[in-house]
């Protein structure tokens, strides 16, 4: 979702894909005490290599989602209807494919997963929708969406508050999309997590869950762990103060199916997705980062995308990216985290 910032088109030549480290240099990257954000999360490094660059005539930025492709490269989704392929090591762009709806109109593209056959599933926040695309960007089909989750007046969702996060779920047997904000009438402030199960060659609507973000925050991204738990990003912005970004471990395995609950009011009998704070990103070491506008920590920006890239030494390797909104006072920044959630 684009936060309230003044847009400015600032395109510069691609800087060297230099990874920014703390003053301690590469050796310090393996020192948890230097890089710890919390007992469960450490930040290994960050990179601003793609900030205010262009590739093949397309602005590189506005990133809203990340995914690991079948060949090990990174797929990076821009909310301006572009899907980039990036080198996983250097982040250098290797290709870009335009996306559009059935009428050729641009999307507000926010969530991304890549299926085992190489097709891309992409959410658009405007309706909302989830479409399946071929690798070259052609529409294959479209998933059903519950009426209540549609943007008003068709449904009860608020504009720019729908499907921001998308992830495989239950070992790839299901798909889960997270709403960013609560529906009208859901006075508790809980947001809906909608799932689909594989059905033949497509997907059918399945269980829905309710997740309670912290006050004033929304859910820009979610990623599933193999055991059925979720990593959930929560985010907000306060003018003159900056961003709040928190990473939670969430467990939907005993949560109520809310697909038949019209209004979430905090009523008894509705078990929410349980969550545990892993880290407030403002508590991470700065690693020498600078910010172009006020921030609680200069490392922070409008973090919106997240993917799990692997596992090493008992920790999940998690990559985050910020959406710079093509704005001169924001930064396209990649964050490399190690996450060890409790069992």
C-alpha positions in Angstrom: 0.0 0.0 0.0 1.3 3.5 -0.8 1.7 5.5 2.4 1.0 9.2 2.5 4.0 10.5 0.9 4.6 12.9 -2.0 5.6 11.0 -5.1 8.6 12.1 -7.1 10.1 10.4 -10.1 13.8 10.1 -9.4 15.7 7.7 -11.7 19.5 7.4 -11.5 22.0 5.1 -13.0 22.5 1.7 -11.3 25.0 2.0 -8.5 27.4 -0.9 -7.8 25.5 -3.7 -6.1 27.3 -3.0 -2.8 26.0 -4.6 0.3 26.1 -2.2 3.3 27.6 -3.7 6.5 28.3 -2.3 9.9 31.6 -0.7 10.7 32.8 -4.0 11.9 33.0 -5.3 8.3 32.3 -8.8 7.1 33.7 -10.5 10.1 31.2 -8.7 12.3 28.3 -10.2 10.3 28.7 -13.4 12.3 28.6 -11.7 15.7 25.1 -12.1 17.1 25.7 -9.5 19.9 26.5 -6.9 17.2 23.6 -7.7 14.9 20.9 -8.8 17.3 17.5 -7.1 17.0 16.0 -9.4 19.7 16.7 -12.9 21.1 15.0 -14.4 18.0 16.1 -12.1 15.2 19.4 -10.7 14.0 20.1 -8.5 10.9 23.0 -9.7 8.9 23.3 -6.8 6.4 21.3 -4.5 4.2 21.6 -3.2 0.6 20.5 0.0 -1.1 22.0 -1.1 -4.4 18.8 -0.7 -6.4 17.6 2.6 -4.9 16.5 5.1 -7.6 17.7 3.0 -10.5 16.1 1.8 -13.8 16.3 -1.3 -15.9 15.2 -1.6 -19.5 13.3 1.7 -19.3 11.4 0.7 -16.1 11.9 2.3 -12.7 13.3 -0.3 -10.3 11.4 0.2 -7.0 7.9 0.4 -5.6 8.5 -3.2 -4.4 5.6 -4.8 -2.6 6.5 -8.5 -2.6 9.4 -11.0 -3.0 9.6 -14.7 -3.9 12.3 -17.2 -4.7 11.9 -18.5 -8.2 12.5 -22.1 -9.3 16.0 -21.3 -10.6 17.1 -19.7 -7.3 16.7 -16.1 -8.6 14.5 -13.5 -6.8 11.2 -12.3 -8.2 10.4 -8.8 -7.0 6.9 -7.4 -7.6 6.4 -3.7 -8.1 3.0 -2.3 -7.2 3.1 -0.5 -10.6 2.4 -3.7 -12.5 6.0 -4.9 -13.1 7.5 -8.2 -12.1 11.3 -8.1 -12.0 13.8 -11.0 -11.9 16.8 -10.2 -9.7 20.1 -12.0 -9.3 19.9 -13.5 -5.8 23.5 -12.6 -4.9 24.0 -9.1 -6.3 20.3 -8.0 -6.7 21.1 -6.9 -10.3 17.9 -7.0 -12.5 17.9 -9.8 -15.1 14.5 -9.2 -16.6 11.2 -7.4 -16.2 7.7 -8.5 -17.3 4.7 -6.1 -17.4 1.4 -7.2 -15.8 -2.1 -6.1 -16.5 -5.7 -7.1 -15.9 -8.0 -8.7 -18.5 -8.7 -5.3 -20.1 -5.0 -4.4 -20.2 -5.3 -2.0 -17.3 -2.5 -1.7 -14.7 -2.8 -3.4 -11.3 -2.1 -2.3 -7.8 0.0 -5.5 -7.5 0.8 -6.3 -3.9 1.2 -10.1 -3.2 3.2 -12.7 -5.0 3.9 -16.5 -4.9 5.4 -18.8 -7.6 3.8 -22.2 -8.1 5.7 -25.4 -8.7 5.0 -25.2 -12.5 6.4 -21.7 -12.7 3.1 -19.8 -12.8 2.9 -16.6 -10.8 0.0 -15.8 -8.5 -0.4 -12.0 -8.0 -2.8 -10.1 -5.9 -4.2 -6.7 -6.9 -5.5 -4.5 -4.1 -8.1 -2.6 -6.1 -10.9 -5.2 -6.3 -9.2 -7.2 -4.7 -8.1 -10.1 -6.9 -5.7 -13.0 -7.3 -4.7 -13.8 -10.9 -2.5 -16.6 -12.2 0.1 -15.5 -14.8 2.5 -17.4 -17.0 6.2 -16.6 -16.7 5.9 -14.0 -19.5 3.0 -12.2 -17.9 -0.1 -13.7 -19.7 -3.2 -14.2 -17.5 -4.2 -17.9 -17.1 -7.1 -17.6 -14.7 -8.5 -15.9 -11.6 -9.3 -17.1 -8.1 -12.7 -16.6 -6.4 -12.9 -13.9 -3.7 -15.5 -13.8 -0.9 -18.0 -11.0 -1.4 -17.3 -9.5 2.0 -13.6 -9.0 1.2 -14.3 -6.9 -1.9 -13.8 -3.1 -1.8 -17.0 -1.2 -0.9 -19.6 -0.8 -2.2 -19.3 -4.4 -3.7 -18.1 -5.6 -0.3 -16.9 -4.3 3.1 -13.2 -3.8 2.5 -11.6 -0.3 2.6 -9.8 1.0 -0.4 -6.0 0.2 -0.3 -6.6 -2.2 2.6 -7.1 -5.6 1.0 -4.8 -8.4 -0.2 -1.3 -7.2 0.7 0.3 -10.5 1.7 0.3 -13.9 -0.1 2.0 -17.1 0.8 1.8 -20.9 0.3 0.2 -22.6 3.3 0.2 -26.1 4.6 3.1 -27.3 2.5 1.8 -25.8 -0.7 -1.5 -27.5 -0.5 -3.2 -24.2 0.3 -2.8 -20.5 -0.4 -3.2 -17.8 2.2 -3.8 -14.1 1.5 -3.8 -11.5 4.3 -6.0 -8.4 4.3 -4.1 -5.3 5.3 -6.9 -3.6 7.3 -10.2 -4.6 9.0 -13.5 -4.8 7.1 -16.2 -2.2 7.8 -18.2 -3.7 10.7 -15.2 -5.6 12.1 -15.0 -3.3 15.1 -12.4 -5.3 16.9 -9.9 -4.2 14.3 -9.0 -7.8 13.5 -8.0 -8.5 9.8 -9.1 -11.5 7.8 -6.7 -14.1 6.5 -8.3 -16.0 3.6 -7.2 -19.4 2.4 -7.8 -21.4 -0.8 -7.2 -25.1 -1.2 -6.0 -26.7 -4.4 -8.9 -28.2 -6.4 -8.0 -29.9 -9.7 -6.0 -27.4 -11.7 -7.3 -24.4 -9.7 -8.1 -23.2 -6.2 -11.3 -23.2 -4.2 -12.2 -21.0 -1.2 -11.4 -22.6 2.1 -10.9 -21.6 5.8 -10.6 -18.0 6.9 -8.9 -16.7 10.1 -8.9 -13.5 12.1 -5.6 -11.9 13.1 -5.3 -8.9 15.5 -2.6 -6.3 14.5 -1.2 -3.9 17.0 -3.1 -0.6 17.3 -2.5 1.6 14.3 -0.7 -1.0 12.3 -1.7 -3.0 9.2 -0.4 -6.3 7.7 1.6 -5.8 4.5 3.1 -9.3 4.3 2.9 -12.9 5.5 5.0 -15.9 5.0 4.3 -19.5 6.0 6.7 -21.8 7.8 6.7 -25.6 7.1 4.9 -26.4 10.4 1.9 -24.2 9.6 2.9 -21.2 11.6 3.3 -17.8 9.9 5.8 -14.9 9.9 3.7 -11.7 9.8 4.9 -8.2 9.2 3.0 -5.4 10.8 3.6 -1.8 9.6 2.5 1.8 10.2 3.6 5.3 9.4 3.4 8.5 11.4 4.3 11.8 9.7 7.2 13.5 11.3 8.1 10.3 13.2 8.5 7.6 10.6 7.7 3.9 10.2 6.8 1.2 12.7 7.6 -2.3 11.5 7.3 -5.4 13.7 7.8 -9.1 12.9 5.5 -11.6 14.6 5.3 -15.4 14.7 1.6 -16.3 14.3 -0.1 -19.7 14.8 -3.5 -20.2 13.0 -3.6 -23.9 13.8 -6.3 -23.6 16.5 -8.0 -20.4 15.3 -11.7 -20.2 14.5 -12.9 -20.4 10.9 -14.4 -16.9 10.5 -15.7 -17.4 7.0 -19.2 -17.6 8.5 -18.7 -14.8 11.0 -20.2 -11.6 9.6 -18.7 -9.1 12.1 -15.6 -9.5 14.3 -16.4 -7.5 17.4 -14.2 -9.2 19.9 -17.0 -11.7 20.8 -16.4 -14.8 22.8 -16.1 -18.0 20.8 -13.9 -16.6 18.1 -10.3 -17.7 18.7 -7.9 -15.4 17.0 -4.6 -16.4 15.4 -2.2 -16.4 18.2 0.9 -14.2 17.8 4.2 -13.7 19.5 6.5 -10.7 18.9 9.8 -11.7 17.3 11.3 -8.3 16.8 10.6 -4.6 16.4 12.8 -3.6 13.5 13.4 -0.2 15.2 15.4 -2.1 17.8 17.8 -3.5 15.2 21.4 -2.0 15.0 21.6 0.7 12.4 24.6 -0.9 10.6 25.5 2.5 9.4 22.2 3.1 7.5 21.0 6.6 6.8 17.4 7.8 6.3 16.1 10.5 4.0 13.2 11.4 6.4 12.7 11.2 10.1 12.8 7.6 11.4 13.0 6.0 14.9 16.0 4.1 13.5 17.7 5.2 10.2 17.6 1.6 9.1 13.9 1.8 8.8 11.8 2.6 5.7 8.5 1.5 4.3 9.1 -2.3 4.6 6.5 -4.1 2.6 7.8 -7.3 1.1 9.2 -10.5 2.7 10.3 -14.0 1.6 12.1 -16.9 3.2 15.2 -17.7 1.2 16.6 -20.7 3.1 17.7 -22.1 6.4 21.2 -22.1 8.0 22.6 -22.9 11.4 19.1 -23.4 12.8 17.8 -20.1 11.6 15.4 -19.1 8.8 17.0 -16.6 6.3 14.4 -14.0 5.7 14.7 -11.2 3.1 12.7 -8.0 3.5 12.3 -5.1 1.0 10.9 -1.6 1.4 8.6 0.1 -1.1 10.1 3.5 -1.8 6.9 4.8 -3.6 9.2 6.3 -6.2 9.7 9.1 -3.7 12.9 11.1 -3.2 12.7 10.8 0.6 12.3 7.1 0.7 14.7 4.2 -0.1 14.5 0.9 -1.8 16.3 -1.2 0.8 16.8 -4.9 1.2 17.2 -6.4 4.7 18.8 -9.8 5.4 17.6 -11.3 8.6 18.2 -14.5 10.5 15.1 -15.6 12.4 14.9 -18.4 15.1 11.3 -18.7 16.2 10.7 -20.8 19.3 9.2 -24.2 18.7 
